[in-house]
């Protein structure tokens, strides 16, 4: 849980940067990649990341704007990237108007009461969870996966480091 707005802003900047890298590596042709016909596609996961900031934060009274979370994903990876970029900036701008005391306010979140500091933590963890799912689908789709919390396999050689054994 975040107790200081400044701490969230720092973490949000880092996490947003990572999500933008992953979304930026998508290609239109890869958006239909899924593990099975019963699972979300890469495009649906990416769209979920792009629309969730508005869906979650509007429950706190913070207007983020953008497409509805249940709207169909666009066929364009660029459109998904742009939507996420706008939403992530709106979250940062909106939360910058909060005070540390605002993080102690409780909101109705999915039938439960969450402190806003917990909602911000959930927003970040939610992104990390779905980025992980997406990187697996990206490899299956033949895309280069960017490093997020360290170098991806493709980045080791560029760093002059031997990749870890398989």
Legacy VTK file of the C-alpha trace (Angstrom):
# vtk DataFile Version 3.0
C-alpha trace
ASCII
DATASET POLYDATA
POINTS 166 float
0.000 0.000 0.000
1.204 3.474 -0.775
1.228 5.977 2.069
2.899 8.825 0.186
1.811 10.234 -3.177
5.458 10.821 -4.096
6.240 7.119 -3.629
3.394 6.131 -5.933
4.451 8.666 -8.549
7.982 7.260 -8.610
6.765 3.661 -8.884
4.117 4.592 -11.463
6.703 6.266 -13.670
8.882 3.141 -13.651
5.976 0.740 -14.184
4.442 2.888 -16.924
7.778 2.955 -18.720
7.939 -0.847 -18.584
4.380 -1.244 -19.821
5.006 1.206 -22.672
8.051 -0.875 -23.714
6.003 -4.067 -23.812
3.064 -2.471 -25.626
5.452 -0.750 -28.029
6.868 -4.113 -29.101
3.468 -5.388 -30.263
2.580 -5.594 -33.943
-0.883 -5.652 -35.453
-0.383 -9.196 -36.736
0.508 -10.422 -33.220
-2.652 -9.211 -31.504
-4.569 -12.434 -32.209
-2.002 -14.659 -30.464
-3.539 -16.773 -27.676
-2.501 -19.849 -25.722
-5.805 -21.538 -26.540
-9.130 -20.499 -28.072
-10.470 -20.192 -24.502
-7.860 -17.623 -23.403
-7.470 -13.905 -23.941
-5.520 -12.890 -26.996
-2.437 -10.724 -26.811
-4.529 -7.858 -28.160
-7.229 -8.353 -25.538
-4.633 -8.424 -22.737
-2.988 -5.278 -24.090
-6.372 -3.550 -24.362
-7.177 -4.638 -20.806
-3.974 -2.903 -19.636
-4.858 0.195 -21.649
-8.384 0.544 -20.262
-7.955 -0.629 -16.655
-6.413 2.621 -15.329
-9.626 4.488 -16.160
-11.877 1.679 -14.944
-10.107 1.355 -11.578
-9.336 4.978 -10.877
-12.805 6.229 -11.747
-14.013 4.136 -8.796
-11.948 6.501 -6.622
-13.520 9.558 -8.243
-10.451 10.259 -10.381
-11.564 10.908 -13.957
-9.069 9.344 -16.360
-11.202 9.159 -19.483
-10.752 6.970 -22.512
-12.542 3.944 -23.894
-14.636 1.691 -21.675
-12.948 -1.412 -20.281
-15.549 -3.594 -21.991
-15.146 -2.031 -25.426
-13.672 -4.281 -28.121
-9.925 -3.966 -28.636
-8.777 -2.121 -31.729
-6.956 -3.987 -34.508
-4.057 -1.552 -34.184
-1.200 -2.034 -31.739
-0.457 1.672 -32.105
-3.991 2.572 -30.973
-3.611 0.385 -27.882
-0.257 1.993 -27.077
-1.705 5.496 -27.475
-4.692 4.681 -25.269
-2.470 3.323 -22.511
-0.096 6.293 -22.802
-2.935 8.772 -22.365
-4.475 6.830 -19.467
-1.184 6.447 -17.607
-0.490 10.185 -17.911
-4.002 10.985 -16.696
-3.461 8.769 -13.637
-0.160 10.489 -12.828
-1.683 13.945 -13.293
-4.770 13.108 -11.249
-2.926 11.503 -8.361
-0.533 14.474 -8.259
-3.505 16.530 -7.023
-4.055 14.122 -4.124
-2.431 14.509 -0.740
-0.887 11.785 1.375
-4.081 11.894 3.478
-6.116 11.107 0.345
-4.442 7.700 0.234
-6.280 6.811 3.462
-9.735 7.425 1.924
-11.806 4.281 1.432
-13.646 3.611 -1.826
-16.007 0.879 -2.943
-13.879 -1.364 -5.144
-15.598 -4.425 -6.541
-17.876 -4.856 -3.534
-15.106 -4.256 -0.992
-13.719 -1.178 0.749
-10.158 -0.372 -0.341
-7.922 2.419 0.833
-6.795 4.507 -2.126
-3.174 3.675 -1.328
-4.116 0.000 -1.734
-5.935 0.710 -4.994
-2.791 2.324 -6.390
-0.743 -0.703 -5.342
-3.278 -3.040 -6.957
-3.143 -1.009 -10.176
0.621 -1.470 -10.381
0.606 -5.169 -9.478
-2.228 -5.777 -11.950
-0.090 -4.306 -14.729
2.912 -6.417 -13.818
0.784 -9.562 -13.777
-0.599 -8.977 -17.263
2.752 -7.845 -18.692
4.117 -11.235 -17.660
1.307 -13.020 -19.467
1.886 -10.867 -22.509
5.599 -11.621 -22.758
4.882 -15.333 -23.092
2.396 -14.662 -25.891
4.856 -12.253 -27.501
7.477 -14.990 -27.712
4.915 -17.367 -29.183
4.063 -14.690 -31.769
7.742 -14.316 -32.683
8.145 -10.829 -31.230
11.232 -9.493 -29.506
10.462 -9.172 -25.798
11.872 -6.083 -24.088
13.498 -6.383 -20.688
11.376 -5.077 -17.863
12.974 -5.892 -14.496
16.227 -6.914 -16.107
17.433 -7.862 -19.558
15.370 -10.140 -21.755
17.078 -13.062 -23.464
17.585 -11.017 -26.619
19.322 -8.232 -24.703
22.064 -10.277 -23.020
24.354 -10.432 -26.055
24.065 -6.683 -26.618
25.305 -6.184 -23.104
28.315 -8.448 -23.659
27.002 -10.910 -21.050
26.596 -14.637 -21.489
22.910 -15.563 -21.168
21.962 -17.796 -18.259
21.893 -21.537 -19.037
18.572 -23.027 -20.050
LINES 1 167
166 0 1 2 3 4 5 6 7 8 9 10 11 12 13 14 15 16 17 18 19 20 21 22 23 24 25 26 27 28 29 30 31 32 33 34 35 36 37 38 39 40 41 42 43 44 45 46 47 48 49 50 51 52 53 54 55 56 57 58 59 60 61 62 63 64 65 66 67 68 69 70 71 72 73 74 75 76 77 78 79 80 81 82 83 84 85 86 87 88 89 90 91 92 93 94 95 96 97 98 99 100 101 102 103 104 105 106 107 108 109 110 111 112 113 114 115 116 117 118 119 120 121 122 123 124 125 126 127 128 129 130 131 132 133 134 135 136 137 138 139 140 141 142 143 144 145 146 147 148 149 150 151 152 153 154 155 156 157 158 159 160 161 162 163 164 165
